[in-house]
Amino acid sequence: MFDKLREKLQIFKKSVEEKQAAPAAPAAARDTPAAEKKVAPAEPEAVGEKPAPEKKIGFGDKVRALVLEQELFISEKDLEEPLWELQMALLESDVALPVAEEIVGLVKKDILGTRRKIGMKVGSIAGDALRNSLRKILSVNRLDFDAFIKGAKRPTTIVFVGVNGTGKTTSIAKVGEYLKSRGYSLVIAAADTFRAGATEQIEKHAENIGIKVIKHQEGADPAAVVYDAVEHAKARKKDIVLVDTAGRMHTNVNLMDQLKKICRVVPPDLILFVDEAIAGNDAVERGKMFNDAISFHGSILTKADADAKGGAAISIAHTTGKPILFLGVGQKYSDLMKFDPDWLVDKLLE
């Protein structure tokens, strides 16, 4: 999982190590022109924040650090090529361009002007900077799914949205198994009345994991299905209603309006967007469009076990401003991994 991206990030750390200038002797340092060199100003962390003041590393600072404190500065020149290589590596791994640029900017800000003891591994400094930047990108609006479910009103309604063929229906079954194994009682609303065979598909999954399905005939109003499922859950004191909706593209106006109607009739407690990790930038773009249309709360990325690049996992949370909650990592109902940004960062930089 994410093997290619991990390899590319390891190359970046080695590249910084190789580009760092070898320690210069004090005598050679005296031949350096006595003029201050300005290091590029640190980039602001977010729109609206004031830029940090320029860091100036003068000749005197360098000599003092080298001769008296046995330290060296990491300069902008040392970073120029490795940072370019890092950005290209991120883009090749399906990280969206704005996200790649922000990661590179954060790494540069963290490293630039850093003083290191002679003999200290520069690669470790680069690795720490990369770790910090990835953690910041991935930790946007973190949501603890288990804590949310525990504290939510009953019945809790969770609506699943996404395009056709991305594993949405299977993900509903996996989340159902996940919640059932934790002692919650559930019902599934078969609100995909648009696609032929959709109700039969969700019924088969529900039968396998032992959850009742509320359904209407094909072509029925999906909002009415959801309403009936919620009323059933109230009457039977069920904890959670999982809502299967028709897969749709954001450009399908009729189906998007239908989805908005569902959310008006029975306002959901949680809306989850489902797409494939291996879809890369397509998943990121679809996530952005769905979020713009119906503002979901979090994402599930399926087929993460087959994703060597890992770019979607990094990009989708940052692009939508909504966290990844689960990764689908196999074919079994139990193959659902609760997403942890720290786990992913450790995996990429191990």
C-alpha positions as CSV (number, residue, x, y, z in Angstrom):
1,M,0.0,0.0,0.0
2,F,1.4,3.4,-1.1
3,D,4.8,1.8,-1.9
4,K,5.7,4.1,-4.8
5,L,5.1,7.3,-2.9
6,R,7.1,5.9,0.1
7,E,10.0,5.2,-2.2
8,K,9.9,8.7,-3.7
9,L,9.8,10.4,-0.3
10,Q,12.8,8.4,0.8
11,I,14.6,9.6,-2.3
12,F,13.9,13.3,-1.3
13,K,15.6,12.8,2.1
14,K,18.7,11.3,0.4
15,S,18.7,14.1,-2.2
16,V,18.8,16.8,0.5
17,E,21.7,14.9,2.2
18,E,23.7,14.8,-1.1
19,K,23.1,18.4,-2.0
20,Q,24.1,19.8,1.4
21,A,27.6,21.4,1.0
22,A,30.5,19.7,2.7
23,P,31.9,21.5,5.7
24,A,34.3,24.3,4.7
25,A,37.5,24.9,6.5
26,P,37.8,28.1,8.5
27,A,40.5,29.4,6.2
28,A,38.3,29.0,3.2
29,A,35.5,30.7,5.1
30,R,37.7,33.8,5.5
31,D,37.9,34.1,1.7
32,T,34.2,34.4,1.3
33,P,33.0,37.9,0.5
34,A,31.8,39.6,3.6
35,A,28.3,40.3,2.5
36,E,25.1,39.2,4.0
37,K,23.0,36.7,2.0
38,K,19.3,36.9,2.3
39,V,17.3,33.7,2.5
40,A,13.9,33.7,0.9
41,P,11.1,34.7,3.3
42,A,9.1,32.0,4.9
43,E,5.7,31.5,3.2
44,P,2.6,32.2,5.3
45,E,0.9,29.1,6.7
46,A,-2.6,30.1,5.5
47,V,-4.3,32.8,3.6
48,G,-4.7,35.9,5.7
49,E,-1.7,35.3,7.9
50,K,1.1,37.8,7.9
51,P,4.3,36.5,6.3
52,A,7.1,35.8,8.7
53,P,10.0,38.3,8.6
54,E,12.9,37.4,6.3
55,K,15.6,35.4,7.7
56,K,19.1,36.8,7.1
57,I,22.1,34.6,7.4
58,G,25.2,36.8,7.3
59,F,28.8,35.9,6.8
60,G,29.4,36.6,10.4
61,D,26.6,34.2,11.4
62,K,28.1,31.4,9.2
63,V,31.7,31.8,10.5
64,R,30.5,32.0,14.1
65,A,28.4,28.9,13.6
66,L,31.1,27.0,11.8
67,V,34.2,28.0,13.9
68,L,32.8,28.5,17.4
69,E,29.7,26.2,17.5
70,Q,30.8,23.7,14.8
71,E,27.4,24.1,13.0
72,L,26.4,24.6,9.4
73,F,23.4,26.4,7.8
74,I,21.2,24.6,5.3
75,S,20.8,27.2,2.5
76,E,18.2,27.8,-0.1
77,K,20.7,26.7,-2.8
78,D,21.0,23.3,-1.0
79,L,17.3,22.8,-1.2
80,E,16.4,24.1,-4.6
81,E,16.9,20.9,-6.6
82,P,15.6,18.4,-3.9
83,L,12.5,20.5,-3.4
84,W,11.8,20.5,-7.2
85,E,12.3,16.7,-7.2
86,L,10.0,16.4,-4.2
87,Q,7.2,18.3,-6.0
88,M,7.6,16.2,-9.2
89,A,7.5,13.0,-7.1
90,L,4.3,14.2,-5.4
91,L,2.7,15.0,-8.7
92,E,3.7,11.7,-10.2
93,S,2.1,10.0,-7.2
94,D,-1.3,11.7,-7.9
95,V,-1.0,14.4,-5.3
96,A,-3.0,17.4,-6.6
97,L,-0.9,20.3,-7.7
98,P,-2.0,22.8,-5.0
99,V,-1.5,20.2,-2.3
100,A,2.0,19.4,-3.7
101,E,2.9,23.0,-3.7
102,E,1.8,23.5,-0.1
103,I,3.7,20.5,1.1
104,V,6.9,21.7,-0.6
105,G,6.3,25.2,0.8
106,L,5.9,23.8,4.3
107,V,9.0,21.7,4.0
108,K,11.1,24.6,2.7
109,K,9.9,26.9,5.5
110,D,10.7,24.2,8.1
111,I,14.2,23.5,6.8
112,L,15.5,26.8,5.4
113,G,18.1,28.4,7.6
114,T,18.3,25.4,9.9
115,R,21.6,25.1,11.7
116,R,23.0,21.6,12.1
117,K,25.9,20.2,14.0
118,I,28.7,19.0,11.8
119,G,28.2,15.3,11.3
120,M,24.4,15.5,11.9
121,K,22.4,13.8,9.2
122,V,20.7,16.4,7.0
123,G,18.3,13.6,5.8
124,S,16.9,13.4,9.3
125,I,16.1,17.1,9.3
126,A,14.5,16.8,5.9
127,G,12.5,13.8,7.1
128,D,11.2,15.6,10.1
129,A,10.2,18.6,8.0
130,L,8.4,16.3,5.5
131,R,6.7,14.4,8.4
132,N,5.5,17.7,9.9
133,S,4.1,19.0,6.5
134,L,2.3,15.7,5.7
135,R,0.8,15.5,9.2
136,K,-0.5,19.1,8.9
137,I,-2.0,18.4,5.4
138,L,-3.7,15.1,6.5
139,S,-5.0,16.3,9.9
140,V,-7.5,18.8,8.5
141,N,-10.7,18.9,10.6
142,R,-10.1,15.5,12.2
143,L,-13.2,13.6,13.2
144,D,-13.2,10.6,15.5
145,F,-15.9,8.4,13.9
146,D,-16.4,6.2,17.0
147,A,-16.7,9.2,19.4
148,F,-19.1,10.9,17.0
149,I,-21.4,7.8,16.8
150,K,-21.2,7.3,20.6
151,G,-22.4,10.9,21.3
152,A,-24.9,11.3,18.4
153,K,-28.7,11.3,18.8
154,R,-30.7,8.1,18.1
155,P,-31.4,7.0,15.5
156,T,-28.2,8.3,13.9
157,T,-28.6,8.7,10.1
158,I,-25.6,8.2,7.9
159,V,-25.9,8.9,4.1
160,F,-23.4,7.5,1.6
161,V,-22.8,9.3,-1.6
162,G,-20.5,8.9,-4.6
163,V,-20.3,7.9,-8.3
164,N,-21.2,4.5,-9.7
165,G,-18.7,1.6,-9.4
166,T,-16.5,3.0,-6.6
167,G,-17.5,0.5,-4.0
168,K,-20.2,2.6,-2.2
169,T,-22.6,-0.3,-1.6
170,T,-19.9,-2.6,-0.3
171,S,-18.6,0.2,1.9
172,I,-22.0,0.5,3.5
173,A,-21.9,-3.2,4.3
174,K,-18.4,-2.8,5.8
175,V,-19.5,0.1,7.9
176,G,-22.5,-1.9,9.0
177,E,-20.3,-4.8,10.0
178,Y,-17.9,-2.3,11.8
179,L,-20.8,-0.8,13.8
180,K,-22.6,-4.0,14.5
181,S,-19.4,-5.6,15.9
182,R,-19.3,-2.7,18.4
183,G,-22.8,-3.4,19.7
184,Y,-24.9,-1.0,17.7
185,S,-28.3,-2.0,16.2
186,L,-28.8,-0.9,12.6
187,V,-31.2,-0.7,9.6
188,I,-30.3,0.0,6.0
189,A,-32.4,2.3,3.7
190,A,-32.3,1.0,0.1
191,A,-32.6,4.5,-1.3
192,D,-31.0,3.8,-4.7
193,T,-34.2,3.3,-6.5
194,F,-32.7,4.6,-9.8
195,R,-30.3,1.7,-10.8
196,A,-31.7,-1.6,-11.7
197,G,-30.6,-4.3,-9.3
198,A,-29.4,-1.9,-6.7
199,T,-31.9,-3.0,-4.0
200,E,-31.1,-6.6,-4.6
201,Q,-27.4,-5.9,-4.2
202,I,-27.7,-4.1,-0.9
203,E,-30.2,-6.8,0.3
204,K,-27.6,-9.5,-0.4
205,H,-24.9,-7.6,1.6
206,A,-27.4,-6.9,4.4
207,E,-28.4,-10.6,4.6
208,N,-24.7,-11.6,4.9
209,I,-24.2,-9.4,7.9
210,G,-27.6,-9.7,9.5
211,I,-29.1,-6.2,9.0
212,K,-32.7,-5.5,8.0
213,V,-33.3,-3.5,4.8
214,I,-36.2,-1.0,4.3
215,K,-37.1,-0.8,0.6
216,H,-39.7,0.5,-1.9
217,Q,-40.3,-0.5,-5.5
218,E,-37.9,0.5,-8.2
219,G,-38.3,4.1,-9.3
220,A,-39.9,5.1,-6.0
221,D,-39.0,8.4,-4.3
222,P,-35.7,7.7,-2.4
223,A,-36.6,10.4,0.2
224,A,-39.7,8.4,1.1
225,V,-37.5,5.3,1.6
226,V,-35.2,7.1,3.9
227,Y,-38.1,8.6,5.8
228,D,-39.7,5.1,6.3
229,A,-36.3,3.7,7.4
230,V,-35.9,6.4,10.0
231,E,-39.4,5.9,11.3
232,H,-38.8,2.1,11.5
233,A,-35.6,2.7,13.4
234,K,-37.5,5.0,15.9
235,A,-40.2,2.4,16.4
236,R,-37.8,-0.5,16.8
237,K,-35.3,1.6,18.8
238,K,-32.5,1.0,16.4
239,D,-29.3,3.0,16.9
240,I,-28.3,3.8,13.3
241,V,-29.7,4.1,9.8
242,L,-27.3,3.6,6.9
243,V,-28.6,5.1,3.7
244,D,-27.6,3.8,0.3
245,T,-28.1,6.4,-2.5
246,A,-27.9,6.2,-6.2
247,G,-24.4,6.6,-7.6
248,R,-24.2,9.8,-9.6
249,M,-21.9,12.3,-11.2
250,H,-22.0,15.8,-9.8
251,T,-23.0,16.9,-13.3
252,N,-26.3,14.9,-13.2
253,V,-28.6,17.8,-12.1
254,N,-31.7,15.6,-11.5
255,L,-29.9,13.1,-9.3
256,M,-28.1,15.8,-7.4
257,D,-31.4,17.5,-6.7
258,Q,-32.8,14.2,-5.6
259,L,-29.9,13.8,-3.1
260,K,-30.5,17.3,-1.8
261,K,-34.2,16.4,-1.3
262,I,-33.2,13.4,0.8
263,C,-31.2,15.6,3.0
264,R,-34.1,18.1,3.4
265,V,-36.7,15.5,4.2
266,V,-34.5,13.6,6.7
267,P,-31.5,15.8,7.6
268,P,-28.6,13.3,8.0
269,D,-26.2,13.3,11.0
270,L,-23.3,12.3,8.7
271,I,-22.7,12.3,5.0
272,L,-19.9,10.2,3.7
273,F,-18.3,10.5,0.3
274,V,-17.0,7.2,-1.2
275,D,-14.5,6.9,-4.0
276,E,-11.5,4.7,-5.0
277,A,-8.0,5.5,-3.7
278,I,-6.7,4.2,-7.1
279,A,-8.7,6.9,-8.9
280,G,-6.1,9.4,-7.9
281,N,-6.8,13.0,-9.0
282,D,-10.2,11.9,-10.4
283,A,-11.3,11.0,-6.9
284,V,-10.0,14.3,-5.6
285,E,-11.8,16.3,-8.2
286,R,-15.1,14.3,-7.7
287,G,-14.8,14.8,-4.0
288,K,-14.4,18.5,-4.4
289,M,-17.5,18.7,-6.7
290,F,-19.6,16.6,-4.3
291,N,-18.5,18.7,-1.4
292,D,-19.4,21.9,-3.2
293,A,-22.8,20.5,-4.0
294,I,-23.8,18.8,-0.7
295,S,-21.0,19.5,1.8
296,F,-20.2,16.0,3.1
297,H,-18.6,15.4,6.5
298,G,-15.9,12.8,5.6
299,S,-14.6,10.3,3.0
300,I,-14.1,6.6,2.6
301,L,-11.4,5.5,0.1
302,T,-11.9,2.1,-1.3
303,K,-9.2,-0.3,-2.7
304,A,-6.5,1.4,-0.7
305,D,-4.7,-1.9,-0.5
306,A,-4.2,-1.7,-4.3
307,D,-3.1,1.9,-4.3
308,A,0.7,2.2,-4.8
309,K,0.7,5.9,-5.3
310,G,-1.1,7.3,-2.3
311,G,-1.8,10.7,-3.7
312,A,-5.6,10.6,-3.3
313,A,-5.2,9.9,0.4
314,I,-3.1,12.9,0.8
315,S,-5.0,15.2,-1.5
316,I,-8.7,14.6,-0.9
317,A,-8.8,15.7,2.8
318,H,-6.9,18.9,2.0
319,T,-8.8,19.7,-1.2
320,T,-12.3,19.2,0.4
321,G,-11.4,20.4,3.9
322,K,-13.0,17.1,5.2
323,P,-11.2,14.2,6.8
324,I,-10.8,10.7,5.5
325,L,-12.6,8.4,8.0
326,F,-12.0,4.9,6.6
327,L,-9.9,3.0,4.1
328,G,-11.2,-0.1,2.3
329,V,-8.3,-2.6,2.4
330,G,-9.8,-5.9,1.1
331,Q,-12.8,-7.9,0.0
332,K,-14.1,-9.1,3.3
333,Y,-16.6,-7.1,5.4
334,S,-14.1,-6.8,8.1
335,D,-11.5,-5.2,5.7
336,L,-12.2,-1.6,6.7
337,M,-9.5,0.4,8.4
338,K,-10.2,3.4,10.5
339,F,-8.0,6.1,9.0
340,D,-5.3,7.7,11.2
341,P,-3.1,10.5,9.6
342,D,-0.2,9.6,11.9
343,W,-0.4,6.0,10.7
344,L,-0.1,7.0,7.1
345,V,2.7,9.5,7.7
346,D,4.7,6.8,9.6
347,K,4.0,4.3,6.8
348,L,5.2,6.7,4.1
349,L,8.4,7.7,6.0
350,E,9.3,4.5,7.8
